[in-house]
Amino acid sequence: MDHHQAVRRHLLLLEQQLRNCGQWQAEPPHASAFESSQPFFLDTLQPYEWLQWVLIPRMHALLDGQHELPASFAVAPYYEQALAPGHDGREAVLAVLVALDALFSGDNS
C-alpha cells in the first residue's frame, strides 16, 4: 500500500471511530467557526469537530487532488491533552491518530 492509500485508510478509520463513539455530527458548525486563527480552532470547535470538519476533509482534498502531503504531522499529542481519560471514544480515536501521525514520521511499526 502506498503512502497516499495508507493515509486515506487511516482517515476512513478515524471517521469510523468518530461514528462509533457517537461524535460524528450530521450538521456542520456555523461558518464563523471556520474563521479561527487558533491551532485546532481551539476557540471555535470542539476537538472532535476539528477532526470531522477540518482535518478529514482537508486531507481528503489533498489526496483527491494528488497534492503533496505534509512532510511532518502530529495531532495525537494535542488529543492526548484535549480529551480527558474516559472521554467517549478517546482511546480508539487516539489509536488511529497515533497511527496516522506515524505515517508522517516514517514510524509505521
N, C-alpha and C positions, 0 to 999 in steps of 0.2 A: 504494500500500500504506500503510495507516495505521500509526501508531506501534506499537500492540499486535501487529499482524501482523508487522511488521519485527522486533520483539523475539523473538517466538515463532520466526520463521525463523532467527534467529541462535542461539537456544538449541538448535534442532534441528541446525544446522550444528556447534555445539560438541559435541553428543553424537556426531555422526558422526565428527568429528576424534578424539575420545577413543577411539572404537571402532577407527578406522583405525590408531591408533598403539598399540593393544593395552592401553590404560589403563582401559577400561570394565570394571567389576567386576560379576560375577554376584550376589555376596552383599554385603549392606551391612555396614559395620563394626559392632562391638558397640554396643549402645545407649549405653553410657557415653561413647563417643567424641563424642556429640552434646551432652554436658553442659559443654563447654568455654566459657569466657568470653573466650577469646583471639580476636582478629580472625582470620578464615580458619581458626579452630580449629587454630592452629599447633601446639598441644601434643598434639592427639589425631588429626589427619587429615593425610595427605599432600596436597600441592597438588591433584593431580587428583581425589582423593577428595572434597575440599571442593566442587569443581565439580559432580561427579556427584551427591553425596548431600545437598548443601545449596543451592548456587546454582540449579542447574537446576530441582529440584522446587519450591523456594520461588517462583521467578519464574513457573513454570507455574501454581502455585496462585493467584498474584496475577492472572494473565491469565485463568485459568478462572473466577475469581470476579468478574471485571471490576472489580477493585480498582484504586485509583490506584497507579501505578508510582513508584518513587523519582524524585525530582526530579533528582538527580545520582547518578553511578555511575561508578566507576573501579576495575576489578580488574586490568587489564592491567599496570600498574606493579608490583604485587606479583608477578605471574607472571614478569615480566622478571627480577626478583631471585631468586625462589624456584626457578626452573628454570635450571640451568646450560646454557650453549650446548652443543648436541649432545645434550641430553636428548631421549629419544624423543618425537617429536611437538611439541616446543617451538615451532618456528616456525609450524606450521599452527594450533596452539591459540592462540598469541599473535595471529595474524592475525584470528581470529574474535573474540577478546576485545577487541582494539583496535577492531574494527568495532562490537561490542556497546557498548563504552564510548562510542563516537561517537554512538550513538543517544540517549544521555542527556546529551550535551554540546551537541547541536544541530549537530555537525560530521559530517554524513553523506556527506562527499565521499570 
